[in-house]
Amino acid sequence: MIRGLSEGMWRVVFYERKGFRVEVDRTGPWLPNKTMAQHWADWFGARGYHVALQDQSGTLQRISAGLPG
């Protein structure tokens, strides 16, 4: 069976401004599905974090608009 992008492991990725650079933190835990990762991305986003979702193949899906301040 070929897995689609919505299946498999996902994690929340954080964007943070450090000086003139925007760094991506990919140390979040892998979650068993996109729905759970989306829940956590929404939770962190509501608290001011800039986030994206990453699937197990490495593809990023930006959730937050713009760049961190």
Gaussian input, Z-matrix of N, CA and C with variables (Angstrom, degrees):
# hf/3-21g

backbone

0 1
 N
 C     1     B1
 C     2     B2     1     A1
 N     3     B3     2     A2     1     D1
 C     4     B4     3     A3     2     D2
 C     5     B5     4     A4     3     D3
 N     6     B6     5     A5     4     D4
 C     7     B7     6     A6     5     D5
 C     8     B8     7     A7     6     D6
 N     9     B9     8     A8     7     D7
 C    10    B10     9     A9     8     D8
 C    11    B11    10    A10     9     D9
 N    12    B12    11    A11    10    D10
 C    13    B13    12    A12    11    D11
 C    14    B14    13    A13    12    D12
 N    15    B15    14    A14    13    D13
 C    16    B16    15    A15    14    D14
 C    17    B17    16    A16    15    D15
 N    18    B18    17    A17    16    D16
 C    19    B19    18    A18    17    D17
 C    20    B20    19    A19    18    D18
 N    21    B21    20    A20    19    D19
 C    22    B22    21    A21    20    D20
 C    23    B23    22    A22    21    D21
 N    24    B24    23    A23    22    D22
 C    25    B25    24    A24    23    D23
 C    26    B26    25    A25    24    D24
 N    27    B27    26    A26    25    D25
 C    28    B28    27    A27    26    D26
 C    29    B29    28    A28    27    D27
 N    30    B30    29    A29    28    D28
 C    31    B31    30    A30    29    D29
 C    32    B32    31    A31    30    D30
 N    33    B33    32    A32    31    D31
 C    34    B34    33    A33    32    D32
 C    35    B35    34    A34    33    D33
 N    36    B36    35    A35    34    D34
 C    37    B37    36    A36    35    D35
 C    38    B38    37    A37    36    D36
 N    39    B39    38    A38    37    D37
 C    40    B40    39    A39    38    D38
 C    41    B41    40    A40    39    D39
 N    42    B42    41    A41    40    D40
 C    43    B43    42    A42    41    D41
 C    44    B44    43    A43    42    D42
 N    45    B45    44    A44    43    D43
 C    46    B46    45    A45    44    D44
 C    47    B47    46    A46    45    D45
 N    48    B48    47    A47    46    D46
 C    49    B49    48    A48    47    D47
 C    50    B50    49    A49    48    D48
 N    51    B51    50    A50    49    D49
 C    52    B52    51    A51    50    D50
 C    53    B53    52    A52    51    D51
 N    54    B54    53    A53    52    D52
 C    55    B55    54    A54    53    D53
 C    56    B56    55    A55    54    D54
 N    57    B57    56    A56    55    D55
 C    58    B58    57    A57    56    D56
 C    59    B59    58    A58    57    D57
 N    60    B60    59    A59    58    D58
 C    61    B61    60    A60    59    D59
 C    62    B62    61    A61    60    D60
 N    63    B63    62    A62    61    D61
 C    64    B64    63    A63    62    D62
 C    65    B65    64    A64    63    D63
 N    66    B66    65    A65    64    D64
 C    67    B67    66    A66    65    D65
 C    68    B68    67    A67    66    D66
 N    69    B69    68    A68    67    D67
 C    70    B70    69    A69    68    D68
 C    71    B71    70    A70    69    D69
 N    72    B72    71    A71    70    D70
 C    73    B73    72    A72    71    D71
 C    74    B74    73    A73    72    D72
 N    75    B75    74    A74    73    D73
 C    76    B76    75    A75    74    D74
 C    77    B77    76    A76    75    D75
 N    78    B78    77    A77    76    D76
 C    79    B79    78    A78    77    D77
 C    80    B80    79    A79    78    D78
 N    81    B81    80    A80    79    D79
 C    82    B82    81    A81    80    D80
 C    83    B83    82    A82    81    D81
 N    84    B84    83    A83    82    D82
 C    85    B85    84    A84    83    D83
 C    86    B86    85    A85    84    D84
 N    87    B87    86    A86    85    D85
 C    88    B88    87    A87    86    D86
 C    89    B89    88    A88    87    D87
 N    90    B90    89    A89    88    D88
 C    91    B91    90    A90    89    D89
 C    92    B92    91    A91    90    D90
 N    93    B93    92    A92    91    D91
 C    94    B94    93    A93    92    D92
 C    95    B95    94    A94    93    D93
 N    96    B96    95    A95    94    D94
 C    97    B97    96    A96    95    D95
 C    98    B98    97    A97    96    D96
 N    99    B99    98    A98    97    D97
 C   100   B100    99    A99    98    D98
 C   101   B101   100   A100    99    D99
 N   102   B102   101   A101   100   D100
 C   103   B103   102   A102   101   D101
 C   104   B104   103   A103   102   D102
 N   105   B105   104   A104   103   D103
 C   106   B106   105   A105   104   D104
 C   107   B107   106   A106   105   D105
 N   108   B108   107   A107   106   D106
 C   109   B109   108   A108   107   D107
 C   110   B110   109   A109   108   D108
 N   111   B111   110   A110   109   D109
 C   112   B112   111   A111   110   D110
 C   113   B113   112   A112   111   D111
 N   114   B114   113   A113   112   D112
 C   115   B115   114   A114   113   D113
 C   116   B116   115   A115   114   D114
 N   117   B117   116   A116   115   D115
 C   118   B118   117   A117   116   D116
 C   119   B119   118   A118   117   D117
 N   120   B120   119   A119   118   D118
 C   121   B121   120   A120   119   D119
 C   122   B122   121   A121   120   D120
 N   123   B123   122   A122   121   D121
 C   124   B124   123   A123   122   D122
 C   125   B125   124   A124   123   D123
 N   126   B126   125   A125   124   D124
 C   127   B127   126   A126   125   D125
 C   128   B128   127   A127   126   D126
 N   129   B129   128   A128   127   D127
 C   130   B130   129   A129   128   D128
 C   131   B131   130   A130   129   D129
 N   132   B132   131   A131   130   D130
 C   133   B133   132   A132   131   D131
 C   134   B134   133   A133   132   D132
 N   135   B135   134   A134   133   D133
 C   136   B136   135   A135   134   D134
 C   137   B137   136   A136   135   D135
 N   138   B138   137   A137   136   D136
 C   139   B139   138   A138   137   D137
 C   140   B140   139   A139   138   D138
 N   141   B141   140   A140   139   D139
 C   142   B142   141   A141   140   D140
 C   143   B143   142   A142   141   D141
 N   144   B144   143   A143   142   D142
 C   145   B145   144   A144   143   D143
 C   146   B146   145   A145   144   D144
 N   147   B147   146   A146   145   D145
 C   148   B148   147   A147   146   D146
 C   149   B149   148   A148   147   D147
 N   150   B150   149   A149   148   D148
 C   151   B151   150   A150   149   D149
 C   152   B152   151   A151   150   D150
 N   153   B153   152   A152   151   D151
 C   154   B154   153   A153   152   D152
 C   155   B155   154   A154   153   D153
 N   156   B156   155   A155   154   D154
 C   157   B157   156   A156   155   D155
 C   158   B158   157   A157   156   D156
 N   159   B159   158   A158   157   D157
 C   160   B160   159   A159   158   D158
 C   161   B161   160   A160   159   D159
 N   162   B162   161   A161   160   D160
 C   163   B163   162   A162   161   D161
 C   164   B164   163   A163   162   D162
 N   165   B165   164   A164   163   D163
 C   166   B166   165   A165   164   D164
 C   167   B167   166   A166   165   D165
 N   168   B168   167   A167   166   D166
 C   169   B169   168   A168   167   D167
 C   170   B170   169   A169   168   D168
 N   171   B171   170   A170   169   D169
 C   172   B172   171   A171   170   D170
 C   173   B173   172   A172   171   D171
 N   174   B174   173   A173   172   D172
 C   175   B175   174   A174   173   D173
 C   176   B176   175   A175   174   D174
 N   177   B177   176   A176   175   D175
 C   178   B178   177   A177   176   D176
 C   179   B179   178   A178   177   D177
 N   180   B180   179   A179   178   D178
 C   181   B181   180   A180   179   D179
 C   182   B182   181   A181   180   D180
 N   183   B183   182   A182   181   D181
 C   184   B184   183   A183   182   D182
 C   185   B185   184   A184   183   D183
 N   186   B186   185   A185   184   D184
 C   187   B187   186   A186   185   D185
 C   188   B188   187   A187   186   D186
 N   189   B189   188   A188   187   D187
 C   190   B190   189   A189   188   D188
 C   191   B191   190   A190   189   D189
 N   192   B192   191   A191   190   D190
 C   193   B193   192   A192   191   D191
 C   194   B194   193   A193   192   D192
 N   195   B195   194   A194   193   D193
 C   196   B196   195   A195   194   D194
 C   197   B197   196   A196   195   D195
 N   198   B198   197   A197   196   D196
 C   199   B199   198   A198   197   D197
 C   200   B200   199   A199   198   D198
 N   201   B201   200   A200   199   D199
 C   202   B202   201   A201   200   D200
 C   203   B203   202   A202   201   D201
 N   204   B204   203   A203   202   D202
 C   205   B205   204   A204   203   D203
 C   206   B206   205   A205   204   D204

   B1=1.4606
   B2=1.5282
   B3=1.3039
   B4=1.4638
   B5=1.5242
   B6=1.3061
   B7=1.4634
   B8=1.5146
   B9=1.3398
   B10=1.4626
   B11=1.5158
   B12=1.3225
   B13=1.4546
   B14=1.5202
   B15=1.3373
   B16=1.4567
   B17=1.5290
   B18=1.3190
   B19=1.4529
   B20=1.5261
   B21=1.3085
   B22=1.4530
   B23=1.5162
   B24=1.3218
   B25=1.4540
   B26=1.5338
   B27=1.3476
   B28=1.4637
   B29=1.5126
   B30=1.3400
   B31=1.4597
   B32=1.5157
   B33=1.3334
   B34=1.4631
   B35=1.5310
   B36=1.3164
   B37=1.4620
   B38=1.5259
   B39=1.3299
   B40=1.4642
   B41=1.5226
   B42=1.3456
   B43=1.4637
   B44=1.5153
   B45=1.3452
   B46=1.4602
   B47=1.5214
   B48=1.3318
   B49=1.4629
   B50=1.5201
   B51=1.3283
   B52=1.4665
   B53=1.5209
   B54=1.3298
   B55=1.4664
   B56=1.5147
   B57=1.3241
   B58=1.4556
   B59=1.5234
   B60=1.3159
   B61=1.4684
   B62=1.5249
   B63=1.3182
   B64=1.4628
   B65=1.5258
   B66=1.3293
   B67=1.4589
   B68=1.5184
   B69=1.3155
   B70=1.4547
   B71=1.5192
   B72=1.3333
   B73=1.4650
   B74=1.5218
   B75=1.3369
   B76=1.4668
   B77=1.5290
   B78=1.3229
   B79=1.4602
   B80=1.5284
   B81=1.3406
   B82=1.4632
   B83=1.5182
   B84=1.3206
   B85=1.4662
   B86=1.5299
   B87=1.3220
   B88=1.4541
   B89=1.5195
   B90=1.3136
   B91=1.4549
   B92=1.5313
   B93=1.3365
   B94=1.4619
   B95=1.5263
   B96=1.3500
   B97=1.4603
   B98=1.5293
   B99=1.3344
   B100=1.4618
   B101=1.5248
   B102=1.3235
   B103=1.4617
   B104=1.5219
   B105=1.3231
   B106=1.4627
   B107=1.5293
   B108=1.3325
   B109=1.4693
   B110=1.5266
   B111=1.3354
   B112=1.4608
   B113=1.5255
   B114=1.3259
   B115=1.4637
   B116=1.5325
   B117=1.3303
   B118=1.4687
   B119=1.5206
   B120=1.3287
   B121=1.4702
   B122=1.5271
   B123=1.3239
   B124=1.4679
   B125=1.5274
   B126=1.3297
   B127=1.4626
   B128=1.5274
   B129=1.3405
   B130=1.4666
   B131=1.5278
   B132=1.3359
   B133=1.4618
   B134=1.5209
   B135=1.3266
   B136=1.4634
   B137=1.5230
   B138=1.3235
   B139=1.4608
   B140=1.5266
   B141=1.3442
   B142=1.4543
   B143=1.5168
   B144=1.3211
   B145=1.4599
   B146=1.5295
   B147=1.3245
   B148=1.4580
   B149=1.5254
   B150=1.3335
   B151=1.4585
   B152=1.5181
   B153=1.3236
   B154=1.4569
   B155=1.5228
   B156=1.3214
   B157=1.4572
   B158=1.5179
   B159=1.3195
   B160=1.4561
   B161=1.5097
   B162=1.3413
   B163=1.4529
   B164=1.5229
   B165=1.3187
   B166=1.4625
   B167=1.5209
   B168=1.3391
   B169=1.4662
   B170=1.5253
   B171=1.3649
   B172=1.4605
   B173=1.5093
   B174=1.3385
   B175=1.4540
   B176=1.5207
   B177=1.3386
   B178=1.4574
   B179=1.5130
   B180=1.3235
   B181=1.4641
   B182=1.5257
   B183=1.3469
   B184=1.4680
   B185=1.5188
   B186=1.3238
   B187=1.4580
   B188=1.5205
   B189=1.3146
   B190=1.4672
   B191=1.5219
   B192=1.3193
   B193=1.4590
   B194=1.5191
   B195=1.3206
   B196=1.4658
   B197=1.5140
   B198=1.3298
   B199=1.4615
   B200=1.5150
   B201=1.3345
   B202=1.4606
   B203=1.5197
   B204=1.3384
   B205=1.4617
   B206=1.4939
   A1=109.67
   A2=117.75
   A3=122.68
   A4=108.16
   A5=116.16
   A6=120.66
   A7=110.38
   A8=115.18
   A9=121.57
   A10=109.25
   A11=116.35
   A12=120.32
   A13=112.97
   A14=118.26
   A15=119.55
   A16=112.30
   A17=118.00
   A18=121.03
   A19=109.96
   A20=116.54
   A21=120.56
   A22=112.26
   A23=115.07
   A24=122.32
   A25=111.13
   A26=115.22
   A27=123.12
   A28=109.32
   A29=116.67
   A30=120.59
   A31=110.41
   A32=113.84
   A33=121.00
   A34=107.64
   A35=115.96
   A36=123.50
   A37=107.01
   A38=116.56
   A39=121.81
   A40=111.03
   A41=115.56
   A42=122.73
   A43=108.00
   A44=116.72
   A45=121.07
   A46=109.66
   A47=116.59
   A48=120.79
   A49=109.10
   A50=115.67
   A51=122.37
   A52=106.98
   A53=114.51
   A54=118.89
   A55=109.48
   A56=116.82
   A57=121.63
   A58=112.28
   A59=117.17
   A60=121.49
   A61=110.97
   A62=115.35
   A63=121.21
   A64=105.96
   A65=115.73
   A66=120.59
   A67=110.23
   A68=115.58
   A69=122.65
   A70=108.34
   A71=115.61
   A72=121.49
   A73=108.12
   A74=115.99
   A75=121.54
   A76=111.54
   A77=117.64
   A78=119.83
   A79=113.30
   A80=117.36
   A81=120.01
   A82=111.38
   A83=117.03
   A84=120.37
   A85=111.91
   A86=116.11
   A87=121.18
   A88=108.56
   A89=115.73
   A90=122.69
   A91=108.84
   A92=118.11
   A93=120.89
   A94=116.08
   A95=118.17
   A96=118.70
   A97=110.63
   A98=115.31
   A99=120.96
   A100=111.52
   A101=117.67
   A102=120.90
   A103=111.36
   A104=116.87
   A105=120.64
   A106=110.67
   A107=116.70
   A108=120.23
   A109=110.62
   A110=117.16
   A111=120.85
   A112=110.39
   A113=116.98
   A114=121.19
   A115=110.78
   A116=116.95
   A117=120.92
   A118=111.15
   A119=118.06
   A120=120.49
   A121=110.26
   A122=116.75
   A123=120.39
   A124=110.66
   A125=116.73
   A126=121.62
   A127=110.37
   A128=116.77
   A129=120.24
   A130=111.20
   A131=117.33
   A132=121.04
   A133=112.30
   A134=116.97
   A135=121.29
   A136=111.73
   A137=116.71
   A138=121.69
   A139=112.59
   A140=116.53
   A141=120.81
   A142=116.66
   A143=118.34
   A144=120.54
   A145=109.79
   A146=116.78
   A147=122.72
   A148=106.80
   A149=115.79
   A150=119.85
   A151=112.44
   A152=113.84
   A153=123.54
   A154=106.87
   A155=115.70
   A156=121.00
   A157=108.00
   A158=116.40
   A159=121.75
   A160=107.99
   A161=117.32
   A162=119.76
   A163=109.44
   A164=116.00
   A165=119.87
   A166=113.76
   A167=117.91
   A168=119.86
   A169=111.88
   A170=116.66
   A171=120.70
   A172=114.80
   A173=117.69
   A174=121.61
   A175=110.63
   A176=116.72
   A177=122.04
   A178=111.22
   A179=116.19
   A180=122.86
   A181=106.88
   A182=117.02
   A183=121.56
   A184=109.78
   A185=116.36
   A186=122.49
   A187=109.52
   A188=117.81
   A189=123.01
   A190=110.79
   A191=115.43
   A192=120.13
   A193=109.57
   A194=116.87
   A195=120.69
   A196=113.12
   A197=114.16
   A198=121.24
   A199=109.97
   A200=118.05
   A201=119.58
   A202=111.55
   A203=115.46
   A204=120.83
   A205=114.20
   D1=131.62
   D2=178.04
   D3=-89.90
   D4=129.31
   D5=-178.66
   D6=-87.46
   D7=137.99
   D8=175.37
   D9=-83.72
   D10=174.01
   D11=-179.87
   D12=-64.09
   D13=-25.92
   D14=-177.32
   D15=-83.39
   D16=-7.72
   D17=179.13
   D18=-102.53
   D19=164.60
   D20=177.32
   D21=90.65
   D22=-166.24
   D23=-174.56
   D24=-83.38
   D25=142.14
   D26=178.40
   D27=-136.69
   D28=157.64
   D29=173.05
   D30=-146.89
   D31=161.42
   D32=176.91
   D33=-89.63
   D34=132.84
   D35=179.05
   D36=-114.14
   D37=138.03
   D38=-176.50
   D39=-109.15
   D40=139.51
   D41=174.70
   D42=-107.72
   D43=133.64
   D44=-179.60
   D45=-141.12
   D46=137.70
   D47=177.31
   D48=-85.40
   D49=128.88
   D50=175.04
   D51=-128.76
   D52=99.96
   D53=-175.37
   D54=68.81
   D55=-125.52
   D56=179.88
   D57=-94.37
   D58=5.52
   D59=-177.03
   D60=-111.85
   D61=151.22
   D62=171.19
   D63=-109.04
   D64=119.73
   D65=-178.80
   D66=-103.78
   D67=146.93
   D68=179.52
   D69=-108.88
   D70=125.37
   D71=179.29
   D72=-103.31
   D73=113.04
   D74=-177.92
   D75=-107.99
   D76=32.36
   D77=-175.51
   D78=-95.39
   D79=2.01
   D80=179.90
   D81=-63.91
   D82=155.24
   D83=-178.78
   D84=-70.86
   D85=150.10
   D86=174.71
   D87=-75.92
   D88=136.00
   D89=-179.54
   D90=-111.77
   D91=152.65
   D92=-171.13
   D93=-70.68
   D94=-14.99
   D95=179.87
   D96=-158.12
   D97=165.18
   D98=-176.99
   D99=-67.78
   D100=-34.15
   D101=-179.20
   D102=-59.17
   D103=-45.16
   D104=179.69
   D105=-67.15
   D106=-41.74
   D107=178.29
   D108=-63.83
   D109=-39.32
   D110=178.61
   D111=-63.91
   D112=-39.80
   D113=176.79
   D114=-57.04
   D115=-48.88
   D116=-178.98
   D117=-68.38
   D118=-37.43
   D119=177.20
   D120=-62.00
   D121=-41.45
   D122=177.80
   D123=-64.77
   D124=-40.38
   D125=-179.33
   D126=-62.82
   D127=-49.32
   D128=179.22
   D129=-66.90
   D130=-39.21
   D131=178.80
   D132=-61.14
   D133=-38.43
   D134=178.61
   D135=-66.13
   D136=-19.29
   D137=179.57
   D138=-100.61
   D139=13.32
   D140=172.75
   D141=95.56
   D142=1.43
   D143=178.55
   D144=-80.93
   D145=147.48
   D146=173.21
   D147=-95.07
   D148=120.75
   D149=-171.62
   D150=-133.97
   D151=162.59
   D152=172.27
   D153=-142.15
   D154=167.42
   D155=172.58
   D156=-108.53
   D157=142.93
   D158=177.35
   D159=-125.02
   D160=130.39
   D161=175.86
   D162=-90.01
   D163=173.34
   D164=-174.21
   D165=-66.60
   D166=-14.32
   D167=176.48
   D168=-87.65
   D169=-6.87
   D170=177.72
   D171=102.24
   D172=-4.98
   D173=-179.95
   D174=-69.63
   D175=131.67
   D176=179.19
   D177=-100.66
   D178=140.50
   D179=175.13
   D180=-124.49
   D181=106.05
   D182=-177.67
   D183=-65.15
   D184=135.99
   D185=176.06
   D186=-106.17
   D187=-43.85
   D188=-177.52
   D189=-82.69
   D190=137.15
   D191=175.19
   D192=-82.31
   D193=144.76
   D194=177.71
   D195=74.56
   D196=-171.23
   D197=-179.45
   D198=-113.72
   D199=154.97
   D200=177.74
   D201=-61.49
   D202=147.68
   D203=-177.45
   D204=-86.94

